[in-house]
Amino acid sequence: MGKRKDLSEFDKGQIVMARPLDQSISKTAALVGCSRSAVVSIYQKWFKEGTVVNRRQGHGRPRLIDACGERRLARVIRSNRRATVAQTAEEVNVGSDRKVSEYTVHDGSGLFWQQKGDQHNISQVVIMLCLEHNMALMVIKFDLAKRIKLAQGLWLLYWLAVMGGILIFSMGLFFKIELRKRSEMMDNNESHFVPNLLILVGLAACGINAFGGKVCHDSLDSAKFSKWKPIVKNYLCGCFAFSITLFIMALLCFLMQISLHFALAEGLKNGMKFYKDTDTPGRCFMKRTLDMTQIEFRCCGNNNFRDWFEIQWVSNRYLDFSNDEVKDRITSNVEGKYLMDSVPFSCCNPGSPRPCIQHHLINNSAHYDYDHHTEELNIWTRGCREALVSYYGGMMNSIGALVLLVMVLQAADMVGLKYLTTSLETLTNPENPESESEGWLLEKSVKETVADVLQKIKSLGKKNQVVGAEADASAGAS
């Protein structure tokens, strides 16, 4: 609303008389044109001291209506809200030694009246003037029971979010272990970025939501909650930034399948080339890794079993170069490799009733009653890249859904905590926890809030430019 203005006695009278008319804090603030905290403080002062006038004793014009008279005026207005100023003054003067005029009633009621002939009733004037101002977003009235239920519900939601953070941490750790098991078949190590980030996000979710649960627990005790009040606003800003991080994290989980597809395609291709290098340092476990992968995931080769036909997967150490068949196979290709239409034993399907045929797979004459075109092969025909992408993809989809669920819980907690803190700050009588209050999601409309944020960003940018210009000027002077 810009710079806060000083409230006149007339404005304070408006605040005092609008509250007994069951007008909300936000509507009263809009009517007067001040902040909601000012409305709360003025009404609390009137409630405790019976006056809102800061007046030294023995100085100034004596009051025409005292605190008792103000309360009597409030009761009269509350009993007959359609009364005019004249009717209200007449009813106030009945049975009272001190007579008050219509002008005194006008000043005490704090509402705008024309001096002559205005027949609008008090409720109509309040509603008419309030419609001319922007209200807070989604204002809700709270009593003690509602505040307790809100605090308890938020406490439960925060600890559900903590459990979600533990699950994210656990799934990130499990995913990292699964990737490390088959890291030899990955083209690069960038695939570990997402699980590492999941571990950090899970830990952050546990800490942030545990703190929120503590704030909600202490909100039931005003003495304990007072120590958290100064940092709640910064905490909510941090929660908003963390929710954006969770959304980005979920997108990374869903999009990682694309990069994983390419990493496995190249990694499996290179791994199959090193399958035979059991005596080479750094590659001696590649055979075991590929065999265990093909057995566990029921797959064969990179795209399919024919990928094994294009590489030499038997080490020269186990080849008899004096054999004519071996010589023919080596000399039959320009690269001088021992190629054959065979696959490793790990490609065999143990569920097939026929003994595994892993050699001469496309040579029908090499086996009795066999036709590789029509007969179902007793080896796995699915490629390992497809199997691994499906396995990791399903895992990443589950983790991404879990991250989105935690983000929804985080957003619900933010909304609830905002309502809880604003309802505690706007208590009509802070010494009476059973008094009513109001909570809201945004103090201003969405448009005004966005405009304020943009204005703050612009002012911050201008401030940085001024500081930079001053630094350049001082450097030039030196």
Secondary structure, DSSP 8 states (H G I E B T S, - for coil): --S-----HHHHHHHHHHTTTT--HHHHHHHHTS-HHHHHHHHHHHHHHS------TT-SS--SS-HHHHHHHHHHHHH-TT--HHHHHHHHHTT-SS---HHHHHHHHT----SSS----HHHHHHHHHTTS---BS-EEE-HHHHHHHHHHHHHHHHHHHHHHHHHHHHHHHHHHHHHHTGGGSS-SGGGHHHHHHHHHHHHHHHHHHHHHHHHHHTTSHHHHTTTHHHHHHHHHHHHHHHHHHHHHHHHHHHHHHHHHHHHHHHHHHHHHTTT-TTSTTTTTHHHHHHHHHHHHT--SSSSGGGGGGS--S-GGG--TTSHHHHHHHHTSTT-----S---GGGB-TT-SS----SSTT-GGGSTT--TTTS--SB--S-HHHHHHHHHHHHHHHHHHHHHHHHHHHHHHHHHHHHHHHHHHT-S-TT-TTS-EEE-SBSS-HHHHHHHHHHHHHHHHHHHHHHHHHHHHHHHH-
